[in-house]
Amino acid sequence: MGKSYFHYLSDHNGDYKLSKAAFFKRYDKKKYQLVSGNNNAQFVLSNSIRKINLLSDKTFEHPSQKLIGDRENILVDFKKYEVIGQGKDGVIYQLTSNQCIKIFFKGEVYKKELEAIQVGQSSSIIPRLYDYGPNYIVMECIKGISLAKYLKKNRHITESLVMQLINLFDELKKLNFSRRDTELRHVLMNEQGNLKIIDLKRAFTSNRPIPVKLLTELKELKLSREFLSYVKDIRPSLYQQWKKFDER
């Protein structure tokens, strides 16, 4: 506990880390520009960009402060910022102890995730949104651990954690998300033991009201029966909907 992160890299075993050659093979080279000259170089969108001196030590002292005044594509040297997440959708850098910035590779993914985060600002399970631009989102940087890592380490699930997961599903329904499923690695437990959910790009485009993926992963960890036994006591109606996924 205590490490600030957005996506938990160790859960992927580095599967999503792209070499320069692999990156340009997947994405259009003309649309991206290298922002670091070392072996850990990262890429950002570069159409009509301007290079600016951004993210000084005094930036983001207060959530009301803006990252950039005007909304336009930018190129920023992020060499002094730690990469805390890296996947097929983008790269996440830690800006301060409680804020990070996610640079997106594709505009479509960016728009979907931004919409979900904006809608979710009324809920405690969604990271706080601080700012955004044409290809980036500045949001809360959670200190804690992914539920995937937590459960793999502890190999048991408590009643209080099951209650939190049920409350998480209730919140997703309240937000009118059509996808109320998630992978364990996208559920984060902060230092206070509260759950947050990330990677929301399918919140409105995927229709999955039952947490099939989560139940499948719990079964792989041999925790689904324990989980469902608590669900049966806490919310019998959900148990009737979910129990069949443990019988497969």
N, C-alpha and C positions, 0 to 999 in steps of 0.2 A: 504494500500500500504506500501511497505517497508520490508515485511517479505521475507526472502530468502527461496525458496522452489524449488522442482522439481515436485513432484506430490502433488496435493492439498488435504490433508487428509480429511478435513472437508466435501468435496464434496461426500465422500464415507460413511460418518457416521460410520466409523470404520469397514465397512463390510469386509475388506481384512486383518484385524489384526488377526493373528493366535496365538492360545495358543501353548505351547510346545507340548501337546498331538496331537492337530490338525495338527501341522506342520509335525511331524514325521509320522502321518497317511498318509499325502499326499505325502511326499517325503521320499526317502530312507535314513534311519538314518545313515547308514555306510558312506554316501557320504558327510555328513555335521558335523560340530563341533560347539559346543556352545562357544561363545567368551565373554560372560559376565555371571557372577554368579547371577545377580539380576533378578527381575521379568520381566524386560524389555529385557531379553536376545535375542540376534540376532544370526543368523547362517550364516556360509560361507562354501563354498566347502572345503573339507579337504583331498582329495587324494594327497598323497606325499607332504604335506604342510610343511612349516617351519615357526616358529613364529619369527617375527621380530619387532624391535622397529621402528615404522613408524609414519609419519605424525606429526613431531614436529612442534612447533609454527613457525619455519622458513621455513617450507616446502611450496612450491608453491608461493613464493614471486613473481615469474615471470613465465609466461606460458611455457617458454622454459625448465624450470626445470622438471626433470622426477620424477614420483612417485617412480618407482622401476627400477633399471638398467636392470635387466634381467627378462625375461618373464617366470614366473613360479607361480604355485599356492602358495598362502600365507594365513596365519592366522594372523589377526590383532585384537588387543583389541580396539574396537571402543567406549568404555564406556564414554570417555570424549567428544564424538561428538554427536550432536543432530540428532535424526532420523527425517528427514523432509519429508519422503515418505516411504510408506510401502504397497506393493501389492502382487498379486499372482506371479509376475515375479521376485521380488527382494526387496531389502531394500536400501534406499538412505540416506546417511549421509552428513551433511554439514561440509566441511573441513575448508573453509575460507569464507570470506564475499561474494566471487564471484565464489567459486568452490565447487562442491559436488562430491561424489563418489557413483555409483550405483553398488551394489553387486548382481549378478544374480543367481537365483536358477537353471536355466536350460541353458546348453550350446547352445542349438538351438536358444533360444530367444536372448541370448547375441550376437550371430553371426549376426542375422538379424538386431538387433538394431544398432550394431556397423557399419555394412555396410551402413545403411541409414544415420547415423550421419557423417560418413566419406564422403560419396557422397555429403551431404548437406553443407559441410564446405564453399562452395562458396556462400552460401545464408545467408542473415541476419535473416531469420526466423528460422534457426536451431541453437540450443545451440552450443557454441564453444567447441571443443574437445581438451582436454589438455593431456590426457594419457589414456592408457588402458592396461589390462593384460588378463590372461586366463578366468577370470570370473568377471571382473569389468571394468567400464568406468568412467574416471574422466572428468567432463564436467562443463560447465557454470551453475552457480546457479542463477536463475532468481529472481530478486526482484520485486514483484508485486502481481498480483491476477489472478486467473483463470477466463476465460470468462464466465464460468457457474456461478460462484459466483457473478461476476460483473453484469451480466444480471438479475439474480434473485434479486439482491439488487436494481437495478435501474429501472427495468421493462420497459425499452425502449431502442431502438437502433438508433444510429445516422448515418447520411449519411457518415461521415468520417470513422466510424468503418466498415460500409459495404464496403467502398472502400478498406480498409485495408484487409478485408477478401477476397475480389476478388483478390487483389494483392497476398495474401497468396496462393490461388488456382493456380494463374498463376505461382508462384514460384515452387510449387509442380509439376506442369506439366513440367516446364523448367528442373527440376531435373530428369525427366523421372520416377517419382514415379507412379506406376500403381494404387495405392490407393491415391486418392485426397479427401478423406473424413476424418473427425475426430470428436471426441466428444468435446463438449464445454469445458469440464474440462481439455482437453489436449491442449487447446489454452491458452497461458499465455500472459497477458498484463503487460509489465514492467513499471517502474516508469516514463518513457518517453512517455508511451502510445503506444509503438510499440508491435507488436504481435510476439510471438515465438510459435513453435509447438513442442510437446514432444510425447513420446510413439510411436516410429516409427517402431516397429517390423513388421508391416504388409505393410510397404511402397512398397515392391517389390513382396509380395506373395498374396496380395489381390487386385483383379481387380475391383476397384470402382471409375470410373472417375467423377461420380456425387456425391456431398456431401449429401447422403441420411440421414445419421445419424445426421449430423448437422442441416439439414432442419427439420427433425422430432423433434429434441429437441427444436428448435426455435418455432415450432408449439405448442408444449406442454407448452411453456412459453407465448403463444399467441403473439409472435413477428414475425411470419413468413410472414404475410401480409405486415407488415411495412418493413421488410427486403427485400422482393421481389419487393415492390414498388420502393425502391431505386435501386435495381438491374436493374429494367426495364429502368430507366433513365440512369444509368451508363453504363450498358452492355446489350442491348436488346437481343443479341444472347443467353446469358446465361439465361436470363429470360424465353425465349421460352423453354429451356431445363428443367428449374427448377420449373416452375409455377405449373406443374401437381402434384408436391408433396404437395402443399398446398390445392389441391382440393380433397384429399383423405378423 
